[in-house]
Amino acid sequence: MNDFYKCQACQKLVKVINEGKGELSCCGGPMKILSGFGSINEILDFAIEKEQEASQFYADWAKKLTSPNLDPDQLFLLRDMFEQFSQEELKHKEKLIGVQAGNSFRPSKQATDLKIVDYLVDIMPFPNMDYQEALIIAMKREKASLKLYSDLAAVAGSEDLQSLFTALAQEEAKHKLRLETEYEKEIYTEN
């Protein structure tokens, strides 16, 4: 099973790993199936859309963070990090658009996985997040993106497409590593 479904309301993605009965739903409505891409361009369009969504998420939350729980320096650092990630996601989008135009995009060096996020509880973003909560949300998002691109690489038909998705997975792994390193430095050392 390699079917992907997307919620039309919240944009959440679900990968089906075991076939079941019934219809997948989210936010009160049916989810739309995304598998069975008809062409490489459809896959690239999907990846471009995901990069745009990620950029918008980071840009929005860089502005929304207003927590009185945060030290002003931490708030500045977090906003700056989210703005940088927003810009990097836009660069990924531009690279994908370049691939559609015939350019290549190769994997970078594999990033170390500290696996910190693997042991943390999921939380939803909210404006008064503290520094730890904001880092957790960002790490979880990057882990999900890394997994998505790894899954897409596994089902890609051509070597070039596999290489593209592997490269994107590595880009997301680098973001995750930066966040986990910050978490380790700022949160683990406080305790």
VOPAGU-2260 file (C-alpha; in pm, 1 decimal, decimal comma):
REM VOPAGU-2260
SITE   aa  ch    i         X         Y         Z
SITE  MET   A    0       0,0       0,0       0,0
SITE  ASN   A    1     138,4     336,3     -96,4
SITE  ASP   A    2    -175,5     546,2    -107,3
SITE  PHE   A    3    -161,3     901,8      25,6
SITE  TYR   A    4    -471,2    1094,0     131,3
SITE  LYS   A    5    -504,7    1464,7     200,8
SITE  CYS   A    6    -759,4    1652,6     411,6
SITE  GLN   A    7    -906,1    1934,2     206,6
SITE  ALA   A    8    -963,6    2146,6     520,2
SITE  CYS   A    9    -644,3    2119,2     729,2
SITE  GLN   A   10    -410,0    1981,4     457,5
SITE  LYS   A   11    -303,9    1687,0     676,8
SITE  LEU   A   12    -153,4    1394,8     484,0
SITE  VAL   A   13    -209,2    1030,3     567,6
SITE  LYS   A   14     -21,6     735,2     421,4
SITE  VAL   A   15    -220,1     410,0     416,9
SITE  ILE   A   16      -8,1     121,5     542,5
SITE  ASN   A   17    -284,8    -138,1     588,1
SITE  GLU   A   18    -594,8    -169,6     375,3
SITE  GLY   A   19    -921,7    -133,7     561,6
SITE  LYS   A   20   -1290,1     -74,5     503,9
SITE  GLY   A   21   -1467,9     254,7     482,8
SITE  GLU   A   22   -1366,0     602,2     386,1
SITE  LEU   A   23   -1087,0     809,2     538,8
SITE  SER   A   24   -1217,9    1134,9     678,2
SITE  CYS   A   25   -1075,8    1436,5     855,7
SITE  CYS   A   26   -1226,7    1766,2     970,6
SITE  GLY   A   27   -1576,3    1630,0     906,1
SITE  GLY   A   28   -1524,3    1539,9     541,7
SITE  PRO   A   29   -1371,9    1274,5     318,2
SITE  MET   A   30   -1001,6    1284,9     244,3
SITE  LYS   A   31    -885,0    1302,6    -118,4
SITE  ILE   A   32    -660,5    1026,5    -252,5
SITE  LEU   A   33    -327,5    1147,3    -388,7
SITE  SER   A   34    -172,1     821,5    -505,1
SITE  GLY   A   35    -173,4     720,3    -864,3
SITE  PHE   A   36       2,8    1033,1    -983,4
SITE  GLY   A   37     -32,5    1034,9   -1358,9
SITE  SER   A   38     302,2    1193,3   -1436,5
SITE  ILE   A   39     628,9    1317,3   -1293,8
SITE  ASN   A   40     493,0    1671,3   -1321,3
SITE  GLU   A   41     197,2    1578,0   -1098,8
SITE  ILE   A   42     438,9    1446,5    -836,2
SITE  LEU   A   43     649,3    1761,0    -866,3
SITE  ASP   A   44     337,9    1980,5    -842,3
SITE  PHE   A   45     244,2    1796,3    -522,4
SITE  ALA   A   46     594,5    1847,5    -377,6
SITE  ILE   A   47     590,3    2215,8    -478,8
SITE  GLU   A   48     257,3    2257,7    -300,3
SITE  LYS   A   49     401,0    2092,5      14,0
SITE  GLU   A   50     702,2    2326,2      11,9
SITE  GLN   A   51     474,5    2630,1     -28,7
SITE  GLU   A   52     257,3    2509,3     262,9
SITE  ALA   A   53     566,1    2459,5     480,2
SITE  SER   A   54     698,7    2805,2     393,5
SITE  GLN   A   55     362,9    2961,9     476,4
SITE  PHE   A   56     342,8    2773,1     808,0
SITE  TYR   A   57     681,5    2904,1     922,4
SITE  ALA   A   58     614,2    3258,0     797,0
SITE  ASP   A   59     275,8    3268,0     973,4
SITE  TRP   A   60     410,1    3135,2    1301,9
SITE  ALA   A   61     710,2    3366,9    1295,7
SITE  LYS   A   62     453,8    3648,2    1317,3
SITE  LYS   A   63     204,4    3477,5    1551,8
SITE  LEU   A   64     447,0    3392,9    1830,6
SITE  THR   A   65     369,9    3637,3    2110,3
SITE  SER   A   66     433,5    3430,6    2419,9
SITE  PRO   A   67     485,3    3611,9    2749,1
SITE  ASN   A   68     639,3    3279,8    2858,6
SITE  LEU   A   69     936,3    3337,3    2630,1
SITE  ASP   A   70    1245,4    3532,6    2714,3
SITE  PRO   A   71    1267,5    3817,6    2455,1
SITE  ASP   A   72    1595,1    3673,7    2322,4
SITE  GLN   A   73    1436,4    3330,5    2278,3
SITE  LEU   A   74    1134,3    3484,6    2106,1
SITE  PHE   A   75    1363,4    3672,5    1865,4
SITE  LEU   A   76    1572,1    3358,9    1801,7
SITE  LEU   A   77    1263,9    3145,7    1737,2
SITE  ARG   A   78    1102,1    3400,0    1505,5
SITE  ASP   A   79    1430,2    3435,1    1316,7
SITE  MET   A   80    1465,9    3056,0    1285,4
SITE  PHE   A   81    1107,3    3022,2    1157,4
SITE  GLU   A   82    1165,9    3302,7     904,4
SITE  GLN   A   83    1485,0    3130,0     784,5
SITE  PHE   A   84    1299,7    2799,6     747,1
SITE  SER   A   85    1024,5    2976,3     553,1
SITE  GLN   A   86    1285,8    3108,1     310,5
SITE  GLU   A   87    1458,3    2768,6     282,7
SITE  GLU   A   88    1126,3    2597,6     202,9
SITE  LEU   A   89    1076,6    2853,9     -75,3
SITE  LYS   A   90    1423,2    2764,0    -207,5
SITE  HIS   A   91    1317,5    2397,9    -213,3
SITE  LYS   A   92    1008,8    2503,3    -409,3
SITE  GLU   A   93    1227,4    2691,8    -658,8
SITE  LYS   A   94    1453,6    2387,0    -699,0
SITE  LEU   A   95    1147,1    2173,5    -774,1
SITE  ILE   A   96    1025,1    2425,7   -1029,8
SITE  GLY   A   97    1375,6    2408,8   -1179,1
SITE  VAL   A   98    1347,8    2029,0   -1200,6
SITE  GLN   A   99    1023,5    2072,9   -1395,5
SITE  ALA   A  100    1220,7    2296,0   -1631,9
SITE  GLY   A  101    1489,5    2029,1   -1677,0
SITE  ASN   A  102    1744,4    2115,8   -1406,3
SITE  SER   A  103    1881,6    1852,1   -1169,6
SITE  PHE   A  104    1870,4    1842,6    -789,7
SITE  ARG   A  105    2097,8    1594,1    -615,9
SITE  PRO   A  106    2111,9    1476,0    -255,3
SITE  SER   A  107    2341,2    1656,1     -17,1
SITE  LYS   A  108    2541,2    1488,4     256,6
SITE  GLN   A  109    2320,6    1285,3     490,8
SITE  ALA   A  110    2240,1    1468,2     814,8
SITE  THR   A  111    2285,4    1309,2    1155,3
SITE  ASP   A  112    1962,9    1202,5    1326,1
SITE  LEU   A  113    1965,0    1284,0    1697,7
SITE  LYS   A  114    1619,2    1118,7    1729,3
SITE  ILE   A  115    1517,4    1365,5    2000,5
SITE  VAL   A  116    1180,1    1430,6    1839,2
SITE  ASP   A  117    1105,8    1056,3    1830,2
SITE  TYR   A  118    1041,8    1063,5    2205,6
SITE  LEU   A  119     836,1    1381,0    2233,6
SITE  VAL   A  120     458,0    1414,9    2246,2
SITE  ASP   A  121     270,6    1579,5    1956,7
SITE  ILE   A  122     127,3    1923,2    2030,2
SITE  MET   A  123     -70,6    2172,2    1823,5
SITE  PRO   A  124      65,2    2522,7    1761,9
SITE  PHE   A  125     -80,0    2813,7    1958,6
SITE  PRO   A  126      28,7    3179,7    1985,6
SITE  ASN   A  127     149,0    3163,3    2347,3
SITE  MET   A  128     376,2    2862,2    2299,1
SITE  ASP   A  129     689,0    2853,2    2504,0
SITE  TYR   A  130    1025,9    2795,3    2340,5
SITE  GLN   A  131    1023,6    2420,5    2400,7
SITE  GLU   A  132     673,6    2378,2    2254,3
SITE  ALA   A  133     760,1    2577,7    1941,6
SITE  LEU   A  134    1074,4    2370,5    1887,2
SITE  ILE   A  135     877,3    2046,8    1928,8
SITE  ILE   A  136     618,3    2153,5    1671,3
SITE  ALA   A  137     887,9    2250,9    1422,1
SITE  MET   A  138    1083,2    1927,7    1479,2
SITE  LYS   A  139     767,6    1718,0    1429,9
SITE  ARG   A  140     689,0    1901,5    1104,4
SITE  GLU   A  141    1039,7    1846,3     970,2
SITE  LYS   A  142    1029,7    1478,7    1067,6
SITE  ALA   A  143     696,2    1440,0     885,1
SITE  SER   A  144     837,9    1610,4     573,9
SITE  LEU   A  145    1146,5    1389,6     583,2
SITE  LYS   A  146     923,6    1080,2     606,5
SITE  LEU   A  147     697,6    1200,7     324,5
SITE  TYR   A  148     988,4    1256,2      85,1
SITE  SER   A  149    1146,1     924,3     185,6
SITE  ASP   A  150     814,9     750,0     112,3
SITE  LEU   A  151     782,2     929,0    -221,9
SITE  ALA   A  152    1140,7     826,9    -311,4
SITE  ALA   A  153    1048,8     465,0    -236,7
SITE  VAL   A  154     755,0     469,9    -480,5
SITE  ALA   A  155     910,8     693,3    -747,5
SITE  GLY   A  156     937,4     525,4   -1082,5
SITE  SER   A  157    1263,7     665,4   -1211,7
SITE  GLU   A  158    1611,5     698,7   -1062,0
SITE  ASP   A  159    1605,5    1074,0   -1123,6
SITE  LEU   A  160    1282,3    1110,9    -927,8
SITE  GLN   A  161    1413,3     888,6    -647,1
SITE  SER   A  162    1724,0    1104,8    -631,7
SITE  LEU   A  163    1512,3    1421,5    -619,9
SITE  PHE   A  164    1300,2    1299,7    -329,8
SITE  THR   A  165    1606,4    1168,7    -147,6
SITE  ALA   A  166    1761,9    1514,2    -185,7
SITE  LEU   A  167    1448,0    1679,3     -46,5
SITE  ALA   A  168    1441,0    1432,2     242,8
SITE  GLN   A  169    1800,2    1528,3     325,4
SITE  GLU   A  170    1712,0    1898,1     317,9
SITE  GLU   A  171    1433,6    1833,7     569,5
SITE  ALA   A  172    1672,3    1618,9     777,2
SITE  LYS   A  173    1909,0    1916,4     798,7
SITE  HIS   A  174    1625,8    2134,7     931,1
SITE  LYS   A  175    1536,5    1866,2    1183,8
SITE  LEU   A  176    1898,5    1840,6    1296,6
SITE  ARG   A  177    1923,1    2218,4    1345,3
SITE  LEU   A  178    1609,1    2212,6    1558,0
SITE  GLU   A  179    1716,5    1907,5    1757,5
SITE  THR   A  180    2057,2    2063,3    1820,5
SITE  GLU   A  181    1889,2    2380,2    1947,2
SITE  TYR   A  182    1652,9    2172,0    2162,1
SITE  GLU   A  183    1942,5    1976,8    2308,5
SITE  LYS   A  184    2140,1    2295,1    2380,2
SITE  GLU   A  185    1854,3    2503,2    2524,3
SITE  ILE   A  186    1615,5    2250,6    2680,4
SITE  TYR   A  187    1824,5    1951,8    2786,0
SITE  THR   A  188    2096,6    2166,3    2937,0
SITE  GLU   A  189    1841,2    2362,7    3144,4
SITE  ASN   A  190    1733,5    2053,4    3336,2
